[in-house]
Amino acid sequence: MVAPNMDLHHITSQRSPLSPDEVQAWEPGFAWLAGGTWLFSEPQPGLNTLLDMGKFNWSALQADEGTGLEIAATCTIAQLHEFGGSASLPESWRATPLIQTCCEALQSSFKIWNEATVGGNLCLGLPAGGLISLAAALEGICIVWRRSGAPQSILASEFVTGIQQTTLGPGDLLRSIHLPHWALKKQPAWRRFSQTQEGRSTALLIGTRCPETGEVLLTITAATVRPIQLRFPSLPTVSELSNRLQESVKSSDYFNDPHGTADHRRHLVHYFAPQIIEELA
Ligand SMILES: Cc1cc2nc3c(=O)[nH]c(=O)nc-3n(C[C@H](O)[C@H](O)[C@H](O)COP(=O)(O)OP(=O)(O)OC[C@H]3O[C@@H](n4cnc5c(N)ncnc54)[C@H](O)[C@@H]3O)c2cc1C
């Protein structure tokens, strides 16, 4: 967690529970605090209490060739990036270059790089969330601890529902993201556009191809308000791809911001998608 920023005038209390169970009642104005890189980056007028997750002591990464990769929500982007470059990754996990690519697809200062967490990136739900792209493209499952009821498994591609909107309710906690072993074995290809080399992504498209069935999954992120996925039983032709893009991505799914117009984003999606399919072939 970064040092508390005294500019957050509305915050009157910061607690460091040893486990989520210590937070019995959830009140309006409470927020989970992960790396704090977004929470401390702008005024938070609706909040008065931060609940620091730093003492939960969750194991950051657990890799098992037979089951996949378990990423704790509190795992930092730097930890995941280092893991993505490790020589001991299972050879059968062909998709692992995506790990470093997606970690690097963030406009990150030194502080963000070292403090921001994977869970914070998903929960913030920005379209340019590089870890959202990774989790969605590799068919990740988000484990969510609800304030009431049993933990839930939610597809990462469905976890983010819009710009800074997720399926989380007040007080719900993202515990971890599971990347299944069979998705990690897929052949990957990707394209990214940003206005500057280390700038925020305007579009990030990732394709994967299953070595056994030939199935292709195209995941569109950063260009659209939420991740959008197109699945094909085999490599689509150029016209099949174009038709599916027209049908599946509505014009209202693209958005304008300082990093690109909706029209530019649409152009990038239609420009990159055939390149990815060609590379997967
Ligand atoms: C200059 C700058 C540039 C940035 N550029 C980018 C960018 O290019 N792409 C991008 O995606 N983001 C960007 N961000 C936003 C942000 O810093 C990152 O997305 C970061 O990953 C957030 O992680 P964190 O751990 O610091 O989250 P925090 O700031 O601690 O929390 C973010 C939000 O998620 C909630 N939260 C965190 N963890 C959990 C959890 N496990 N369960 C439930 N809720 C949780 C918090 O309550 C809070 O609402 C940028 C921020 C700044 C200041």
The ligand as an SDF file (V2000), in Angstrom:
LIG
                    3D

 53 58  0  0  0  0  0  0  0  0999 V2000
   -1.3430    8.2170  -13.3150 C   0  0  0  0  0  0  0  0  0  0  0  0
   -2.2020    6.9820  -13.3100 C   0  0  0  0  0  0  0  0  0  0  0  0
   -2.2600    6.2050  -14.4590 C   0  0  0  0  0  0  0  0  0  0  0  0
   -3.0560    5.0310  -14.4890 C   0  0  0  0  0  0  0  0  0  0  0  0
   -3.0850    4.3100  -15.6270 N   0  0  0  0  0  0  0  0  0  0  0  0
   -3.8350    3.2070  -15.6820 C   0  0  0  0  0  0  0  0  0  0  0  0
   -3.9050    2.4030  -16.8650 C   0  0  0  0  0  0  0  0  0  0  0  0
   -3.2730    2.6830  -17.8770 O   0  0  0  0  0  0  0  0  0  0  0  0
   -4.7020    1.3030  -16.8510 N   0  0  0  0  0  0  0  0  0  0  0  0
   -5.4140    0.9740  -15.7410 C   0  0  0  0  0  0  0  0  0  0  0  0
   -6.1160   -0.0200  -15.7510 O   0  0  0  0  0  0  0  0  0  0  0  0
   -5.3640    1.6970  -14.6360 N   0  0  0  0  0  0  0  0  0  0  0  0
   -4.6230    2.7970  -14.5650 C   0  0  0  0  0  0  0  0  0  0  0  0
   -4.6120    3.5400  -13.4080 N   0  0  0  0  0  0  0  0  0  0  0  0
   -5.5340    3.1770  -12.3000 C   0  0  0  0  0  0  0  0  0  0  0  0
   -4.9960    2.2890  -11.1510 C   0  0  0  0  0  0  0  0  0  0  0  0
   -3.9370    2.8410  -10.4660 O   0  0  0  0  0  0  0  0  0  0  0  0
   -4.6530    0.8690  -11.5140 C   0  0  0  0  0  0  0  0  0  0  0  0
   -5.6760    0.3450  -12.3120 O   0  0  0  0  0  0  0  0  0  0  0  0
   -4.3540   -0.0840  -10.3720 C   0  0  0  0  0  0  0  0  0  0  0  0
   -4.2390   -1.3610  -10.9450 O   0  0  0  0  0  0  0  0  0  0  0  0
   -5.3080   -0.1350   -9.2100 C   0  0  0  0  0  0  0  0  0  0  0  0
   -4.7860   -1.1000   -8.2820 O   0  0  0  0  0  0  0  0  0  0  0  0
   -4.6030   -0.8190   -6.7420 P   0  0  0  0  0  0  0  0  0  0  0  0
   -4.1810   -2.1110   -6.1250 O   0  0  0  0  0  0  0  0  0  0  0  0
   -3.7070    0.3470   -6.4990 O   0  0  0  0  0  0  0  0  0  0  0  0
   -6.0940   -0.4720   -6.3370 O   0  0  0  0  0  0  0  0  0  0  0  0
   -6.6780    0.5530   -5.2600 P   0  0  0  0  0  0  0  0  0  0  0  0
   -6.3980    1.9580   -5.6730 O   0  0  0  0  0  0  0  0  0  0  0  0
   -6.2670    0.1640   -3.8760 O   0  0  0  0  0  0  0  0  0  0  0  0
   -8.2400    0.2030   -5.4030 O   0  0  0  0  0  0  0  0  0  0  0  0
   -8.9390    0.4530   -6.5980 C   0  0  0  0  0  0  0  0  0  0  0  0
  -10.4360    0.1600   -6.3690 C   0  0  0  0  0  0  0  0  0  0  0  0
  -10.6580   -1.2480   -6.2870 O   0  0  0  0  0  0  0  0  0  0  0  0
  -11.2030   -1.6280   -5.0140 C   0  0  0  0  0  0  0  0  0  0  0  0
  -10.5310   -2.8890   -4.6710 N   0  0  0  0  0  0  0  0  0  0  0  0
   -9.1940   -3.1280   -4.7290 C   0  0  0  0  0  0  0  0  0  0  0  0
   -8.9490   -4.4330   -4.4820 N   0  0  0  0  0  0  0  0  0  0  0  0
  -10.1470   -5.0200   -4.2580 C   0  0  0  0  0  0  0  0  0  0  0  0
  -10.5480   -6.3680   -3.9790 C   0  0  0  0  0  0  0  0  0  0  0  0
   -9.6640   -7.3730   -3.9070 N   0  0  0  0  0  0  0  0  0  0  0  0
  -11.8630   -6.6290   -3.8260 N   0  0  0  0  0  0  0  0  0  0  0  0
  -12.7890   -5.6300   -3.9210 C   0  0  0  0  0  0  0  0  0  0  0  0
  -12.4600   -4.3480   -4.2050 N   0  0  0  0  0  0  0  0  0  0  0  0
  -11.1630   -4.0470   -4.3640 C   0  0  0  0  0  0  0  0  0  0  0  0
  -10.8980   -0.4640   -4.0870 C   0  0  0  0  0  0  0  0  0  0  0  0
  -11.8360   -0.3690   -3.0380 O   0  0  0  0  0  0  0  0  0  0  0  0
  -10.9810    0.7060   -5.0580 C   0  0  0  0  0  0  0  0  0  0  0  0
  -12.3220    1.0510   -5.2870 O   0  0  0  0  0  0  0  0  0  0  0  0
   -3.8130    4.6750  -13.3480 C   0  0  0  0  0  0  0  0  0  0  0  0
   -3.7460    5.4560  -12.1900 C   0  0  0  0  0  0  0  0  0  0  0  0
   -2.9660    6.6000  -12.1650 C   0  0  0  0  0  0  0  0  0  0  0  0
   -2.9020    7.4050  -10.9030 C   0  0  0  0  0  0  0  0  0  0  0  0
  1  2  1  0
  2  3  1  0
  2 52  2  0
  3  4  2  0
  4  5  1  0
  4 50  1  0
  5  6  2  0
  6  7  1  0
  6 13  1  0
  7  8  2  0
  7  9  1  0
  9 10  1  0
 10 11  2  0
 10 12  1  0
 12 13  2  0
 13 14  1  0
 14 15  1  0
 14 50  1  0
 15 16  1  0
 16 17  1  0
 16 18  1  0
 18 19  1  0
 18 20  1  0
 20 21  1  0
 20 22  1  0
 22 23  1  0
 23 24  1  0
 24 25  2  0
 24 26  1  0
 24 27  1  0
 27 28  1  0
 28 29  2  0
 28 30  1  0
 28 31  1  0
 31 32  1  0
 32 33  1  0
 33 34  1  0
 33 48  1  0
 34 35  1  0
 35 36  1  0
 35 46  1  0
 36 37  1  0
 36 45  1  0
 37 38  2  0
 38 39  1  0
 39 40  1  0
 39 45  2  0
 40 41  1  0
 40 42  2  0
 42 43  1  0
 43 44  2  0
 44 45  1  0
 46 47  1  0
 46 48  1  0
 48 49  1  0
 50 51  2  0
 51 52  1  0
 52 53  1  0
M  END
$$$$
